[in-house]
Amino acid sequence: VVMKKIILFTACICLQLCTGLQAQSDGFGIWSSAEVKKKIIPGLDASLEGEFRTRDGVKDVERWAVSPSLSYRLFPFLNASLGYSYINKRVEAETTKKGNYIPAYWSPRHRFSASLTGSCTWNRLEFSLRERFQFTHRTALSVPKYDGDDGSRKADEIISAKSKNMLRSRLQVAWDLRKSPFTPYASCELYQNMNEGWSVKKTRWTVGTEYKINKKHSFDLYYRYQDHEDDDETNGHVLGVGYKFKF
């Protein structure tokens, strides 16, 4: 199973490189996060993360989210986790096919996830494969709508509720540098839509490094590229920074 995943990752990377990473519709955003983690008992950790994302550089907010989670180390090489996220996404203004105007609005959604992560080390390199099932529910909304010609208020636009099941498969390698606070890493993640025949809907490449200040404080700096836009995220280039506190 692991070998099939590696082959699938490699094929997707080669395909993306052939078609070219730079597309006219590519955007750029900044993602920031802060996480607090607490050991409950040996092997069991609880965490709370807050996240804020922008798009078009820092011109517009894409979304913010709050995510509590639990993780448990089943074996030295296998970790399991459960999580929930409340996501509030800002949807950009649009003009409908009938010429009506819908201003930007906030769209809440609820996300539940369950993950298994297996890992192994070789010559100070840690290889890990994470499989994450993700269920996302977008709540129904009634948003304002205006006539595109005279600006008069019309009947509200109804945004229907929507649910989606995804399987996220991430292959990552991290380099444990000797006597260094830096831990560089690179990863590739595939998003497979379980509602549409397990088709690959999005691929995410990430390169970055963790910087460990001490046992409690650390930072994560990374560059990310996503090749597809969906209901949750825009495609394009991302610069990210994260902060973690363990106690």
C-alpha positions as CSV (number, residue, x, y, z in Angstrom):
1,V,0.0,0.0,0.0
2,V,2.8,2.4,0.9
3,M,4.6,1.7,-2.4
4,K,1.4,2.4,-4.4
5,K,1.1,5.7,-2.5
6,I,4.7,6.6,-3.4
7,I,4.2,5.8,-7.0
8,L,1.0,7.9,-7.1
9,F,2.8,10.8,-5.5
10,T,5.7,10.6,-8.0
11,A,3.3,10.4,-11.0
12,C,1.4,13.5,-9.9
13,I,4.6,15.5,-9.3
14,C,5.9,14.6,-12.8
15,L,2.5,15.5,-14.4
16,Q,2.4,18.9,-12.6
17,L,6.0,19.7,-13.6
18,C,5.2,18.9,-17.2
19,T,2.2,21.2,-17.3
20,G,4.1,23.9,-15.4
21,L,3.6,25.4,-12.0
22,Q,3.0,28.9,-13.2
23,A,-0.5,29.6,-14.3
24,Q,-2.3,32.9,-15.0
25,S,-4.9,32.2,-12.3
26,D,-2.2,31.5,-9.6
27,G,-2.6,33.6,-6.5
28,F,-0.5,34.4,-3.5
29,G,-1.4,34.3,0.1
30,I,0.1,34.4,3.6
31,W,-0.9,31.7,6.2
32,S,-0.2,32.2,9.9
33,S,-1.1,30.0,12.8
34,A,-0.5,29.6,16.6
35,E,-0.8,26.3,18.4
36,V,-0.8,25.3,22.1
37,K,-0.1,21.7,23.0
38,K,-0.5,20.0,26.4
39,K,0.6,16.4,27.4
40,I,-2.4,14.8,29.2
41,I,-0.8,11.4,29.9
42,P,2.2,9.6,28.4
43,G,1.4,9.3,24.6
44,L,-1.8,11.5,24.7
45,D,-1.6,15.2,23.7
46,A,-4.3,17.8,23.4
47,S,-3.9,20.9,21.3
48,L,-5.7,24.1,20.2
49,E,-4.7,25.9,17.0
50,G,-5.8,29.3,15.6
51,E,-5.2,30.1,12.0
52,F,-5.5,33.2,9.8
53,R,-5.1,33.3,6.0
54,T,-4.9,36.0,3.4
55,R,-5.1,36.0,-0.4
56,D,-3.8,38.5,-3.0
57,G,-0.8,39.1,-0.7
58,V,-2.3,40.8,2.3
59,K,-5.1,42.7,0.4
60,D,-7.9,40.3,1.4
61,V,-8.7,37.9,4.1
62,E,-9.3,34.3,2.9
63,R,-10.4,32.7,6.1
64,W,-9.8,32.1,9.8
65,A,-10.2,28.9,11.8
66,V,-10.1,27.5,15.3
67,S,-9.1,23.8,15.7
68,P,-9.0,21.6,18.9
69,S,-7.6,18.1,18.5
70,L,-6.3,15.0,20.4
71,S,-3.4,12.8,19.3
72,Y,-2.3,9.5,20.7
73,R,0.9,7.5,20.0
74,L,-0.3,3.9,19.5
75,F,3.2,2.6,18.8
76,P,6.6,4.2,18.4
77,F,6.1,4.3,14.7
78,L,2.3,5.0,14.5
79,N,0.3,8.0,15.7
80,A,-3.5,8.5,15.7
81,S,-5.4,11.8,16.0
82,L,-8.9,13.2,16.0
83,G,-9.8,16.9,15.3
84,Y,-12.5,19.4,14.7
85,S,-12.2,22.8,13.0
86,Y,-14.6,25.7,12.8
87,I,-13.8,27.6,9.6
88,N,-15.1,30.9,8.6
89,K,-14.3,31.6,4.9
90,R,-14.7,34.9,3.2
91,V,-16.3,34.4,-0.3
92,E,-15.5,37.1,-2.8
93,A,-18.1,39.3,-4.4
94,E,-19.5,38.0,-7.7
95,T,-21.9,38.9,-10.5
96,T,-24.4,36.1,-11.4
97,K,-25.2,34.9,-14.9
98,K,-28.4,37.0,-14.7
99,G,-26.4,40.2,-14.0
100,N,-27.2,40.4,-10.3
101,Y,-24.5,41.4,-7.8
102,I,-23.7,39.5,-4.6
103,P,-21.3,41.3,-2.3
104,A,-18.6,39.4,-0.3
105,Y,-19.9,37.4,2.6
106,W,-18.6,35.0,5.3
107,S,-19.4,31.3,4.9
108,P,-19.1,29.1,8.1
109,R,-18.2,25.4,7.8
110,H,-17.5,22.6,10.3
111,R,-14.8,20.0,9.7
112,F,-14.1,16.7,11.4
113,S,-11.0,14.6,10.8
114,A,-9.3,11.4,11.8
115,S,-5.7,10.6,11.0
116,L,-3.1,7.8,11.1
117,T,0.6,8.7,10.7
118,G,3.3,6.1,10.2
119,S,7.0,7.0,10.3
120,C,10.5,5.5,10.1
121,T,14.0,6.9,10.2
122,W,17.1,6.3,8.1
123,N,20.4,8.2,8.4
124,R,18.8,11.1,10.3
125,L,16.0,11.3,7.8
126,E,12.5,10.7,9.0
127,F,9.9,9.5,6.4
128,S,6.3,9.7,7.3
129,L,3.0,8.9,5.6
130,R,-0.2,10.4,6.9
131,E,-3.7,9.3,5.9
132,R,-6.4,11.7,7.0
133,F,-10.1,11.3,6.5
134,Q,-11.8,14.7,6.4
135,F,-15.5,15.5,6.5
136,T,-16.5,19.2,5.8
137,H,-20.0,20.6,6.1
138,R,-20.8,24.1,4.7
139,T,-23.9,25.5,6.4
140,A,-26.8,27.0,4.4
141,L,-26.9,30.8,4.1
142,S,-29.1,33.6,2.9
143,V,-27.0,36.4,1.5
144,P,-27.9,39.9,0.1
145,K,-28.4,40.3,-3.7
146,Y,-28.7,43.5,-5.7
147,D,-29.7,44.4,-9.3
148,G,-26.6,44.8,-11.4
149,D,-28.0,47.8,-13.3
150,D,-29.8,50.1,-10.7
151,G,-28.4,48.6,-7.5
152,S,-31.9,47.9,-6.0
153,R,-32.2,45.2,-3.4
154,K,-33.6,41.9,-4.6
155,A,-34.6,38.7,-2.9
156,D,-31.7,37.1,-1.0
157,E,-29.6,34.5,-2.7
158,I,-29.8,31.1,-1.0
159,I,-26.6,29.3,-0.6
160,S,-27.4,25.7,0.0
161,A,-25.7,23.5,2.5
162,K,-23.0,21.2,1.2
163,S,-20.9,18.3,2.6
164,K,-17.7,16.7,1.3
165,N,-15.6,13.7,2.2
166,M,-11.9,13.8,1.4
167,L,-9.0,11.5,1.9
168,R,-5.7,13.5,2.3
169,S,-2.5,11.5,1.8
170,R,0.7,13.2,2.7
171,L,4.2,11.8,2.2
172,Q,6.9,13.8,4.1
173,V,10.6,13.6,4.7
174,A,12.3,15.6,7.5
175,W,16.1,16.0,8.0
176,D,17.3,16.0,11.6
177,L,20.4,18.2,11.4
178,R,23.0,17.4,14.0
179,K,23.4,20.0,16.7
180,S,21.1,22.5,14.9
181,P,17.8,24.1,15.9
182,F,16.6,23.8,12.3
183,T,14.7,20.7,10.9
184,P,14.2,21.1,7.2
185,Y,11.4,19.1,5.5
186,A,9.6,18.6,2.2
187,S,6.2,17.0,1.6
188,C,3.6,16.3,-1.1
189,E,-0.1,15.8,-0.3
190,L,-2.9,14.5,-2.4
191,Y,-6.6,15.4,-1.9
192,Q,-8.9,12.6,-3.1
193,N,-12.6,13.3,-3.3
194,M,-14.5,10.2,-1.9
195,N,-17.8,11.5,-3.3
196,E,-16.4,11.5,-6.9
197,G,-14.8,8.1,-7.3
198,W,-11.6,8.9,-5.3
199,S,-10.4,11.3,-7.9
200,V,-7.4,13.5,-7.1
201,K,-8.8,17.0,-6.8
202,K,-5.8,18.9,-5.4
203,T,-2.1,18.4,-4.9
204,R,-0.1,20.4,-2.4
205,W,3.8,20.7,-2.3
206,T,5.5,22.2,0.7
207,V,9.1,22.9,1.6
208,G,10.0,24.5,5.0
209,T,11.9,24.2,8.2
210,E,11.0,24.0,11.9
211,Y,13.1,26.2,14.2
212,K,13.2,25.0,17.8
213,I,14.0,27.7,20.3
214,N,13.8,25.4,23.3
215,K,11.7,22.5,24.5
216,K,8.6,24.6,24.8
217,H,8.8,27.1,21.9
218,S,9.2,26.5,18.2
219,F,8.5,28.2,14.8
220,D,7.6,26.7,11.4
221,L,8.5,28.6,8.2
222,Y,7.4,27.2,4.8
223,Y,6.6,27.8,1.2
224,R,3.6,25.9,-0.3
225,Y,2.1,25.5,-3.8
226,Q,-1.4,24.3,-4.5
227,D,-2.5,23.4,-8.0
228,H,-6.3,23.6,-7.7
229,E,-8.9,25.9,-6.3
230,D,-11.9,24.6,-4.4
231,D,-14.6,25.6,-1.9
232,D,-12.0,25.7,0.9
233,E,-8.9,27.2,-0.6
234,T,-7.6,29.2,-3.5
235,N,-4.8,27.8,-5.7
236,G,-1.3,29.3,-6.0
237,H,1.6,30.2,-3.9
238,V,1.7,30.5,-0.1
239,L,4.2,31.7,2.5
240,G,3.5,30.4,5.9
241,V,4.6,30.9,9.5
242,G,3.5,29.0,12.5
243,Y,4.2,29.1,16.2
244,K,3.9,26.2,18.7
245,F,4.0,26.2,22.5
246,K,4.2,22.9,24.4
247,F,3.7,22.7,28.2
